[in-house]
């Protein structure tokens, strides 16, 4: 014997009943549904038979009113149709990448400088159905996590060569600056040449940040033709600035870190040419998910806009 439960009722019958309950008129409901009134009558009778409940009372030839059972079923039928449409919408969004999950890495400094908030905040506003989980990881750790498919993408310094299966887009570039203790004699200068740093002590990033990535302190030392003396290391730029404030050394850091106000720390430009620059890349896997592909597209658009802005900034002003 066939079951008479609600699970056996076709979605079509829910739609027919909801249309009739809203119109309270067979002819108007049938017109709205694109069927004939007799067909609608037959389908409603079929629904009542399945439910073993009277849902409607006829008021004249065409008009109807809901019974108590019909009123209760109407609310549930609307909910069922809403959930079905919601499920279909989520499926369509997932196919397009508009719903899903992204595991994202970022390196120290990206968040402090406000870059992550700007990039990902805009993406989340445009794609509210995508859940993004962020993890603060050193560059080498991010690359390894992507290779293990534990991360979809990350914001990190670009490696000299991308491992197989990974690609990257340069999304930010700027000159490095010096963070100097405010009481240091060099703090009185507006800019400092690398040669003046020969006898100075530095605080620097950890070996994990430096391995396979460009070392900015070493770059400055190379221009000044000396080997840097490192007193402290940490993979967090805010900690490096605290060491500078305590007088433990000078730090070579991205210019955008000037936005962080730390007592007893001043920032000075590096004199001479070329000035070492930092490059931040958005790195992602080749086998990106539909959601990650949307983020890749978003970051490509940003990178293009940033490149255009930088080009405009470098353009000489006509005299």
C-alpha positions in Angstrom: 0.0 0.0 0.0 1.4 3.4 -1.0 2.2 5.9 1.7 0.0 9.0 2.1 2.7 11.1 3.8 3.7 14.5 2.7 6.9 13.3 1.2 4.8 11.6 -1.6 3.3 14.9 -2.7 4.7 16.4 -5.9 6.0 19.9 -5.7 3.6 20.8 -8.5 0.6 20.1 -6.1 2.1 22.5 -3.6 2.4 25.2 -6.3 -1.2 24.6 -7.4 -2.6 24.8 -3.9 -0.6 28.0 -3.0 -1.8 29.7 -6.2 -5.4 28.8 -5.4 -5.1 29.8 -1.8 -3.7 33.2 -2.8 -6.2 33.9 -5.5 -9.2 32.2 -3.8 -10.6 31.8 -7.2 -10.3 28.8 -9.5 -10.3 30.6 -12.8 -7.8 33.2 -11.8 -5.5 30.6 -10.2 -5.7 28.4 -13.3 -4.9 31.4 -15.5 -1.9 32.2 -13.3 -0.7 28.6 -13.5 -1.3 28.2 -17.2 -3.7 25.3 -16.8 -7.5 24.9 -17.2 -9.9 25.3 -14.2 -11.0 21.6 -14.5 -7.4 20.4 -14.4 -6.8 22.6 -11.3 -9.9 21.2 -9.6 -8.7 17.6 -10.3 -5.3 18.3 -8.9 -6.6 19.9 -5.7 -8.9 16.9 -5.2 -5.8 14.7 -5.7 -4.0 16.7 -3.0 -6.9 16.5 -0.6 -7.0 12.7 -1.2 -3.3 12.3 -0.5 -3.6 14.3 2.7 -6.9 12.8 3.7 -8.0 16.3 4.7 -10.4 18.9 3.3 -8.5 22.0 2.4 -11.1 24.2 0.7 -14.7 25.2 0.9 -16.4 26.3 -2.3 -18.1 29.7 -2.3 -20.2 29.7 -5.4 -19.1 28.3 -8.7 -15.5 29.7 -8.8 -14.6 31.2 -5.4 -13.1 29.2 -2.5 -12.2 29.7 1.1 -9.6 27.8 3.2 -10.7 25.4 5.9 -8.7 25.3 9.2 -6.7 22.4 7.7 -6.2 24.4 4.5 -4.9 27.5 6.5 -2.4 25.4 8.3 -1.3 23.6 5.2 -1.0 26.9 3.2 1.6 28.2 5.6 3.6 25.0 5.4 3.3 24.8 1.6 4.6 28.3 1.2 7.6 27.3 3.4 8.2 24.2 1.4 8.2 26.1 -1.9 10.5 28.8 -0.4 13.0 26.1 0.7 12.9 24.4 -2.6 13.7 27.7 -4.4 16.4 28.5 -1.8 18.0 25.1 -2.5 17.8 25.6 -6.2 19.4 29.1 -5.8 22.2 27.8 -3.7 22.9 25.1 -6.2 23.0 27.7 -9.0 25.2 29.9 -6.9 27.6 27.0 -6.1 27.9 26.1 -9.8 28.8 29.7 -10.6 31.1 29.9 -7.5 28.9 32.4 -5.7 28.3 30.1 -2.8 31.0 28.0 -1.2 34.0 28.2 1.1 37.5 29.6 0.7 40.5 28.9 2.9 42.8 31.9 2.6 46.2 32.6 4.0 47.8 36.0 4.7 51.2 37.1 6.0 52.0 39.5 8.8 51.6 43.1 7.8 48.9 42.6 5.2 46.2 42.9 7.9 47.9 45.6 9.9 48.3 47.8 6.8 44.6 47.4 6.0 45.2 45.7 2.6 43.4 42.5 3.5 40.4 44.3 4.8 40.1 46.3 1.6 40.5 43.4 -0.8 38.5 40.8 1.0 35.9 43.2 2.5 34.9 44.3 -1.0 34.8 40.7 -2.2 32.6 39.6 0.7 30.2 42.4 0.1 29.8 41.3 -3.5 29.6 37.6 -2.6 27.9 37.3 0.8 27.1 33.5 0.3 30.9 32.6 0.2 32.3 31.8 3.6 36.0 32.9 3.9 38.3 31.5 6.6 41.6 33.4 7.0 44.8 32.1 8.6 47.9 34.1 9.4 50.8 32.1 8.1 54.4 32.8 7.0 55.0 32.8 3.2 56.8 29.4 3.1 54.0 27.9 5.2 51.3 29.3 2.9 53.0 27.8 -0.1 53.3 24.4 1.6 49.6 24.5 2.7 48.5 25.3 -0.8 50.6 22.4 -2.2 48.8 20.1 0.4 45.5 21.6 -0.7 44.8 22.9 2.8 44.6 26.5 1.4 42.9 27.7 -1.7 45.0 30.9 -2.0 47.0 33.4 0.0 48.6 36.8 0.2 52.3 36.4 0.5 55.7 37.5 -1.0 56.1 35.9 -4.4 58.7 33.1 -4.5 61.5 33.3 -7.1 59.7 30.4 -8.9 56.2 29.1 -8.4 56.0 25.4 -7.6 54.1 23.2 -10.1 50.3 23.6 -9.5 50.5 27.2 -8.2 50.3 30.6 -9.9 50.4 34.2 -8.6 49.4 37.7 -9.4 51.4 40.7 -8.1 48.8 42.8 -6.3 50.9 45.4 -4.5 54.4 46.9 -4.8 56.1 49.6 -2.8 59.5 50.8 -1.6 61.0 49.7 1.7 61.8 52.2 4.5 63.8 52.2 7.7 62.2 52.0 11.1 64.7 53.8 13.5 64.6 54.4 17.3 63.6 58.0 17.8 66.8 58.7 20.0 69.1 57.2 17.4 71.5 59.8 15.7 70.3 58.7 12.3 66.7 59.6 13.2 67.7 63.3 12.7 68.1 62.7 9.0 65.3 62.8 6.4 66.8 59.9 4.5 69.5 57.4 5.2 71.9 55.8 2.7 72.7 52.1 3.1 76.4 52.9 3.6 75.5 54.8 6.8 74.1 51.5 8.3 77.4 49.6 8.1 78.0 49.6 11.9 74.3 49.3 12.9 72.4 46.4 14.4 69.2 45.2 12.8 66.0 43.4 13.8 64.8 41.2 11.0 62.2 38.6 10.0 62.6 35.0 10.9 64.5 32.5 8.7 61.1 31.0 7.7 60.2 34.3 6.1 63.5 34.6 4.4 64.0 31.1 3.0 63.2 31.1 -0.7 62.1 34.7 -0.5 63.8 38.0 -1.1 65.5 39.3 2.1 65.1 43.1 2.3 67.6 43.7 5.1 70.2 41.7 3.1 69.3 43.8 0.0 70.0 47.1 1.9 73.2 45.6 3.3 74.2 44.5 -0.2 73.8 48.0 -1.5 75.9 49.3 1.4 78.5 46.5 0.9 78.3 45.1 4.4 77.0 42.0 6.2 74.1 42.9 8.5 74.3 42.2 12.2 70.9 40.8 13.4 70.0 41.1 17.1 66.4 39.9 17.1 64.1 38.0 14.7 60.4 37.7 14.5 57.8 37.0 11.8 55.5 39.7 13.0 56.1 43.3 11.8 54.5 44.8 14.9 56.9 42.9 17.1 59.8 44.1 15.0 58.6 47.7 15.5 58.5 47.0 19.2 62.1 45.8 19.2 63.0 49.0 17.3 61.2 51.1 20.0 63.2 49.3 22.7 66.5 50.2 20.9 67.3 46.7 19.8 68.1 47.7 16.2 66.9 49.2 12.9 64.3 47.4 10.8 63.8 47.4 7.0 60.1 47.2 6.5 57.4 48.0 3.9 56.5 51.6 3.6 52.8 50.9 4.3 53.8 50.0 7.9 54.2 53.8 8.5 50.5 53.7 9.2 51.2 51.9 12.5 52.0 54.4 15.2 54.6 53.1 17.7 56.1 55.3 20.4 59.8 55.9 20.0 59.9 54.8 16.4 60.4 57.1 13.4 60.4 56.1 9.7 63.1 57.3 7.3 63.4 56.8 3.5 66.3 54.9 2.1 68.5 57.2 0.1 70.1 56.3 -3.2 68.9 54.2 -6.2 67.6 51.6 -6.6 65.6 51.5 -3.4 64.6 47.9 -2.5 61.0 47.3 -3.0 58.6 44.7 -1.6 56.1 42.8 -3.8 53.0 41.2 -2.5 51.4 38.5 -4.5 48.1 36.7 -4.5 49.0 33.1 -4.9 46.5 30.4 -5.8 46.1 26.8 -6.9 45.7 25.8 -10.5 42.8 23.5 -9.5 40.8 26.4 -7.9 37.2 25.9 -6.9 34.4 27.9 -8.5 34.4 30.2 -5.5 38.1 30.6 -5.5 38.0 31.4 -9.2 35.7 34.4 -8.4 38.3 35.6 -5.9 41.0 35.2 -8.5 39.0 37.3 -10.9 38.4 39.9 -8.2 42.2 40.1 -7.4 43.2 40.3 -11.1 40.9 43.3 -11.4 42.5 44.9 -8.4 46.0 44.2 -9.6 45.2 45.8 -12.9 43.8 48.9 -11.2 46.8 49.1 -8.9 49.2 48.8 -11.9 47.4 51.6 -13.7 47.5 53.8 -10.6 51.2 53.2 -10.1 51.9 54.0 -13.8 49.9 57.3 -13.4 51.9 58.1 -10.3 55.3 57.5 -12.1 54.2 59.6 -15.2 56.3 62.8 -15.3 54.3 66.1 -15.0 54.6 68.3 -18.0 56.3 71.6 -17.3 
